[in-house]
Amino acid sequence: MKYKPAKLNDADNCLEKQWFVYYSYQHPETGEMKRFKEYISLRLKTRTLRRQKADELIKKINSNLKRGWNPFSDQDIRLTNIVEAINFALSLKTSTIKKRTKQTYNSLVNHFIGYLEKNGLSKIPIDEINKKMVQDYFDNILLNENISKRTYNNRLTPLRTIFNILYKREYLTFNPFLSIEKLKVDQPEITAFTKKDLEVIKNTLPEYNFELYIISQLIYYCFLRPAEIVRLQYKDILWDHDIILIPGTKSKNKKSEVIILPDQLKKNLRGWNLNQPKDFFIFSRKLKPGDKEIAPTRIAEEWRKYADEFNIQPGIYNFKHTGNGCAFDQGFNSRDIQLQNRHSSLDETQKYLNKFRRVASDKFKEEFNGY
């Protein structure tokens, strides 16, 4: 007989583990029996539902086998070597993302492939990867590498994406990375600069590093993100029209957007030389104008040097939180603040305002009256 009929493996009746239907078929070239698996979704939470699904699969598979169906005729893609399949998915993904994101994907995928090679798994077919292999990989990371919970989660997300590409192209019957839970991460408290901080910054930063001062102004008044700032080119600043254009290729949400240049920002930066080649990045090497895009971390590095010297605690991105809060305190309505932030909803804006201040303002204390 060329095949062995389909049966259920119920993982000893355990709902926490992956159930699957398995069957074997003789390889047309080697003559050896090759086992095939059809996994049952973990979303089916009861044994009854899983057994019903298993019965459906078994009936279908065995019926096809009796009629002479050869699983090798349409299962060859699942026999692809796991490393080859992963690299194929990686090439698809990296063809549509930015250079630095591409570097991140390459690094994380190569780390996973290295683990497969080290553990003798690099030659298995792609369809043999399972939840246990993936869980072992992440357990190894957690136990043997000194990484944070956030870094752990950041490694999981790209690998989920890569294997989802393979799942959609039928290399896999399920994505094993979806079964790995992210670790709970404490949300960092949003902090703002005090009036004293802002006074020190105003009096020292322009002379210390004028480019860093410009960046702080763009974050405070325009609510720009560091990743957006390092992508800005001189052609994006329409100084005479009081706007900054953020193309979809440079924004976080991939949408082309417009930001207002407040008069006070233009007054503060009146000495800023905008007479540069239009295609130059405004902040390139050493935060000077140039033709090379730099990493957003370069801004944080320069800020840390300054902040250490002048004993300023919050990071530079806290100018955004401070700007939001100050705008609200100065009486600007939430809708204006939302539009300048380019938030999709007022609820998102309110999160910034809530964390800017958790007690009533001095104005409330000093001016609230009645009878």
Secondary structure, DSSP 4 states (H G I P E B T S, - for coil): --EEEEEEE-GGG-TTS-EEEEEEEE-TTT--EEEEEEEEPTT--SHHHHHHHHHHHHHHHHHHHHTT--THHHHGGGGSBHHHHHHHHHHHHHTSS-HHHHHHHHHHHHHHHHHHHHTT-TTSBGGG--HHHHHHHHHHHHHHS---HHHHHHHHHHHHHHHHHHHHTTS-SS-GGGGSPPPP-PPPPP----HHHHHHHHHHHHHH-HHHHHHHHHHHHH---HHHHTT-BGGGEEGGGTEEEE-TTTSTTS--EEEE--HHHHHHTTT----S-TTSBSS-GGGS-BSS---THHHHHHHHHHHHHHT--S-TTHHHHHHHHHHHHTT--HHHHHHHHT-SSHHHHHHHHHHH-SS--HHHHHH----
